[in-house]
Amino acid sequence: MPQLDVATYPAQLFWLLVSFSAFFCTARWIIVPRLAATLKNREEKLSTLLAEARKMQQEAQQKEQQAEAALHAAQQEVRDIFSQELAQLKEHLKTREGELQFLYTKKHTEAVQALQKAAESVLSKAQKDVITLSEAAVEEMSKGDTKTGRKRISLFTEEKVLPPSKSKVAKVVKKVPLRTRSVPSPLKKEEC
């Protein structure tokens, strides 16, 4: 075998040194620097990307915080607007309630006054009717019935003949002097 031949050892060692030196020099000055540069570039890119990622994460957190703050501010603004609108509505309601109470009081007062006027007119008409009827009754009673000697009362359409002693009107007429029988005194409001 030629590998074990001692005469070929120096040649094998020479080519071993040449090939090893060539490989070592190529690796040392060409391959390793290129690999080192690639690794360094890769590391720089990774560190740059990581820094950008951290920066973006911080910006995202800041924007999230700003968005939360804006959301909180918007919610607070909505609450404030709602409370202001509610206060304005309550104030408007109180104002409207006061207006309605005023209108109710005014209408109630007008209705009470109208009822009082109507009651007064009905009362005065009733008093006049009572006076007229009493005058007619007094006149009718003062005429009397000549055949029986009894006093006669004619009210409305119904006629009643009463004995002079049992008629209340006749008793009143007897007490009233003859001069004032035809003109009775008008009733006052307090007497009614």
C-alpha positions as CSV (number, residue, x, y, z in Angstrom):
1,M,0.0,0.0,0.0
2,P,1.4,3.3,-1.0
3,Q,0.0,5.1,2.1
4,L,2.2,3.1,4.4
5,D,5.3,3.5,2.3
6,V,7.8,5.6,4.3
7,A,9.3,7.0,1.1
8,T,6.0,8.8,0.3
9,Y,5.7,10.4,3.7
10,P,7.5,13.6,2.9
11,A,5.4,14.2,-0.2
12,Q,2.2,13.5,1.8
13,L,3.3,15.8,4.6
14,F,4.1,18.5,2.0
15,W,0.7,18.3,0.3
16,L,-0.9,18.1,3.7
17,L,0.8,21.3,4.7
18,V,0.0,23.0,1.4
19,S,-3.6,21.9,1.4
20,F,-4.1,22.7,5.1
21,S,-2.4,26.1,4.7
22,A,-4.5,26.9,1.7
23,F,-7.7,25.8,3.4
24,F,-6.7,27.6,6.6
25,C,-5.8,30.8,4.8
26,T,-9.0,30.7,2.7
27,A,-11.1,30.0,5.9
28,R,-9.2,32.5,8.0
29,W,-9.2,35.5,5.6
30,I,-12.1,34.8,3.3
31,I,-14.7,32.5,4.7
32,V,-14.6,33.4,8.4
33,P,-14.6,37.2,7.8
34,R,-17.6,36.7,5.5
35,L,-19.4,34.5,8.0
36,A,-18.5,36.9,10.7
37,A,-19.8,39.9,8.7
38,T,-22.9,37.9,7.9
39,L,-23.4,37.0,11.5
40,K,-22.6,40.6,12.6
41,N,-25.1,41.9,10.0
42,R,-27.7,39.4,11.1
43,E,-27.1,40.3,14.8
44,E,-27.3,44.0,14.0
45,K,-30.5,43.4,12.0
46,L,-31.9,41.4,14.8
47,S,-31.0,44.0,17.4
48,T,-32.4,46.7,15.1
49,L,-35.6,44.8,14.6
50,L,-35.8,44.0,18.3
51,A,-35.3,47.7,19.1
52,E,-37.9,48.7,16.6
53,A,-40.3,46.0,18.0
54,R,-39.7,47.3,21.5
55,K,-40.2,50.9,20.3
56,M,-43.4,49.9,18.4
57,Q,-44.6,48.0,21.5
58,Q,-43.9,51.1,23.6
59,E,-45.7,53.3,21.1
60,A,-48.6,50.8,20.9
61,Q,-48.8,50.9,24.7
62,Q,-48.7,54.7,24.7
63,K,-51.4,54.8,22.0
64,E,-53.4,52.3,23.9
65,Q,-53.0,54.4,27.1
66,Q,-53.9,57.5,25.0
67,A,-56.9,55.7,23.6
68,E,-58.0,54.6,27.0
69,A,-57.5,58.1,28.3
70,A,-59.5,59.5,25.4
71,L,-62.2,56.9,25.9
72,H,-62.3,57.8,29.6
73,A,-62.4,61.5,28.8
74,A,-65.2,60.8,26.2
75,Q,-67.2,58.8,28.8
76,Q,-66.7,61.5,31.4
77,E,-67.8,64.1,28.8
78,V,-70.9,62.0,28.0
79,R,-71.6,61.7,31.7
80,D,-71.2,65.5,32.1
81,I,-73.4,66.2,29.1
82,F,-76.0,63.7,30.3
83,S,-76.0,65.3,33.8
84,Q,-76.2,68.8,32.3
85,E,-79.1,67.7,30.1
86,L,-80.8,66.0,33.0
87,A,-80.4,69.1,35.1
88,Q,-81.8,71.2,32.3
89,L,-84.7,68.8,31.8
90,K,-85.4,68.9,35.6
91,E,-85.3,72.7,35.5
92,H,-87.5,72.8,32.5
93,L,-89.9,70.3,34.2
94,K,-90.0,72.5,37.3
95,T,-90.6,75.6,35.2
96,R,-93.3,73.9,33.2
97,E,-94.8,72.5,36.4
98,G,-94.9,76.0,37.8
99,E,-96.5,77.3,34.6
100,L,-99.1,74.5,34.7
101,Q,-99.7,75.1,38.4
102,F,-100.2,78.8,37.6
103,L,-102.5,78.0,34.8
104,Y,-104.4,75.5,36.9
105,T,-104.8,78.1,39.7
106,K,-105.9,80.8,37.3
107,K,-108.4,78.5,35.6
108,H,-109.6,77.2,39.0
109,T,-110.0,80.8,40.3
110,E,-111.9,81.8,37.1
111,A,-114.1,78.7,37.4
112,V,-114.8,79.5,41.1
113,Q,-115.6,83.1,40.3
114,A,-117.9,82.0,37.4
115,L,-119.6,79.5,39.7
116,Q,-120.0,82.2,42.4
117,K,-121.4,84.7,39.8
118,A,-123.8,82.0,38.5
119,A,-124.8,81.1,42.1
120,E,-125.4,84.8,42.9
121,S,-127.5,85.3,39.7
122,V,-129.5,82.1,40.4
123,L,-129.9,83.2,44.0
124,S,-130.9,86.7,43.1
125,K,-133.4,85.3,40.5
126,A,-134.7,82.9,43.1
127,Q,-135.1,85.7,45.6
128,K,-136.9,87.8,43.0
129,D,-139.1,84.8,42.2
130,V,-139.8,84.2,45.9
131,I,-140.6,87.8,46.4
132,T,-142.9,87.8,43.3
133,L,-144.6,84.5,44.5
134,S,-145.0,85.8,48.0
135,E,-146.5,89.0,46.8
136,A,-148.9,87.0,44.6
137,A,-149.7,84.7,47.5
138,V,-150.3,87.7,49.8
139,E,-152.5,89.3,47.2
140,E,-154.4,86.1,46.6
141,M,-154.9,85.5,50.3
142,S,-156.0,89.0,51.0
143,K,-158.8,88.6,48.4
144,G,-160.3,85.6,50.1
145,D,-163.4,83.7,49.3
146,T,-166.6,85.6,50.0
147,K,-168.9,82.6,50.2
148,T,-167.0,80.5,52.7
149,G,-165.0,83.2,54.5
150,R,-161.8,81.3,54.0
151,K,-158.6,82.7,52.6
152,R,-157.5,81.2,49.3
153,I,-154.0,80.5,48.1
154,S,-153.2,80.2,44.4
155,L,-149.6,79.2,43.7
156,F,-148.5,78.2,40.2
157,T,-151.5,76.4,38.7
158,E,-152.7,74.5,41.8
159,E,-155.2,76.1,44.0
160,K,-155.7,75.1,47.7
161,V,-158.3,76.4,50.0
162,L,-157.0,76.6,53.6
163,P,-158.9,77.6,56.7
164,P,-157.5,80.8,58.1
165,S,-156.3,79.3,61.4
166,K,-154.3,76.4,59.9
167,S,-152.4,78.3,57.2
168,K,-148.9,79.5,58.1
169,V,-149.1,82.1,55.4
170,A,-152.4,83.3,56.7
171,K,-150.9,83.6,60.2
172,V,-148.1,85.7,58.8
173,V,-150.5,87.8,56.8
174,K,-152.6,88.4,59.9
175,K,-149.6,89.7,61.7
176,V,-148.5,92.0,58.9
177,P,-150.4,95.4,58.9
178,L,-152.7,96.0,55.9
179,R,-150.5,98.7,54.4
180,T,-147.4,96.5,54.0
181,R,-149.2,93.4,52.8
182,S,-148.8,94.2,49.1
183,V,-145.2,95.2,49.3
184,P,-143.1,92.7,51.3
185,S,-139.5,93.6,52.0
186,P,-136.8,92.0,49.7
187,L,-134.7,89.3,51.3
188,K,-131.1,90.1,51.9
189,K,-128.2,87.7,51.0
190,E,-127.5,86.9,54.6
191,E,-131.1,85.8,55.3
192,C,-131.0,83.2,52.4
